[in-house]
Amino acid sequence: MHDDDRALRDQLRAADPTRALPPASPTWLDHRMEQIMTDQSVTTPTVTPETPRRAFRRWMPVAGVAAGLAIAAAIVVPLVLGGPEPTVEALQPPMGGGLASGSCLVLEPTTVAAQEQAFAATVLQIQGNTVLLEVTERFVGEVADRVEVAQVDATTSDFSGVPFAVGQSYLVGAVDGTITGCGVTGADSAELRAVYDAAFPG
């Protein structure tokens, strides 16, 4: 052994705090080692970090209430404020030119197809001599949401037009802002509907 090794060992022995204690007996060492190997009472506790989802769960009810209020507002506000006003246009009543109803030609799909405006409508109201129609279906042409037309006077007309009745549905054709008579405009019956379907297929 070199002198440097001896000097290093002497330094280590001098720094050992237990150098003055007597060495432990082999029997005690064996007993202590057996205790350490067989003792399972000491366990290391598992630390579970707190998940941040708790804070998120606290906000979930608030977010649900906010979403519900937004949906309710979207429904209630339009009802309170009212939707857009329906458009209204006026059409002139049928002008038969003095022809009696018996002088009208048999209605053909080509006659209905020649109309500039054709639509289905229901009579909402009749005030005085003015009939208000609610348009329910458009076949051809630009037609407003509602149409006003003067009521046909059966006692003075040429019978080419059809008087309107509240709550009833009609098929209406018009050219140059004037409702067409001679059967083109009439009650929404199966027969007249078939002619309109043939005039405007699809």
Residue pairs with C-beta under 8 A, 6 or more apart in sequence:
13 19
86 144
86 145
86 146
87 144
87 145
87 146
88 144
88 145
88 146
88 147
88 148
89 143
89 144
89 146
89 147
89 148
90 147
90 148
90 149
90 177
91 117
91 147
91 148
91 149
91 172
91 174
91 177
91 178
91 179
92 149
92 150
92 177
92 178
92 179
93 149
93 150
93 151
93 152
93 161
93 178
93 179
94 152
94 157
94 160
94 161
94 178
94 179
94 180
94 181
94 182
94 185
95 178
95 181
96 157
96 158
96 159
96 160
96 161
96 181
96 182
97 158
98 158
99 158
99 160
99 182
100 158
100 159
100 160
101 158
101 159
101 160
101 182
104 160
104 181
104 182
104 183
105 111
105 182
107 182
107 183
107 184
107 192
107 195
108 195
109 195
109 198
109 199
110 199
111 184
111 199
112 118
112 173
112 184
112 195
112 196
112 198
112 199
112 200
113 140
113 199
113 200
114 175
115 140
115 141
115 173
115 174
115 175
115 180
115 184
116 140
116 141
116 174
116 175
116 176
117 140
117 141
117 142
117 143
117 172
117 173
117 174
117 175
118 138
118 139
118 140
118 141
118 171
118 172
118 173
118 174
118 196
118 199
118 200
119 135
119 136
119 137
119 138
119 139
119 141
119 143
119 147
119 171
119 172
120 135
120 136
120 137
120 139
120 169
120 170
120 171
120 172
120 188
121 133
121 134
121 135
121 136
121 147
121 169
121 170
121 172
122 133
122 134
122 136
122 167
122 168
122 169
122 170
123 131
123 132
123 133
123 134
123 164
123 165
123 166
123 167
123 168
123 169
123 170
124 132
124 133
124 134
124 146
124 166
125 131
125 132
125 166
126 132
126 151
126 164
126 166
129 150
129 151
130 148
130 149
130 150
130 151
131 148
131 149
131 150
131 151
131 164
132 146
132 147
132 148
133 146
133 147
133 148
133 149
133 164
133 170
133 172
134 145
134 146
135 143
135 144
135 145
135 146
135 147
136 169
139 196
139 199
139 200
140 200
141 174
147 172
149 164
149 179
151 163
151 164
152 161
152 162
152 163
152 164
154 163
158 181
160 181
160 182
161 179
161 181
161 185
162 170
162 181
162 185
162 186
162 187
164 170
168 187
168 188
169 187
169 188
170 185
170 186
170 187
170 188
171 185
171 186
171 187
171 188
171 192
171 193
171 196
172 179
172 185
173 179
173 180
173 184
173 185
174 180
174 185
179 185
183 192
186 192
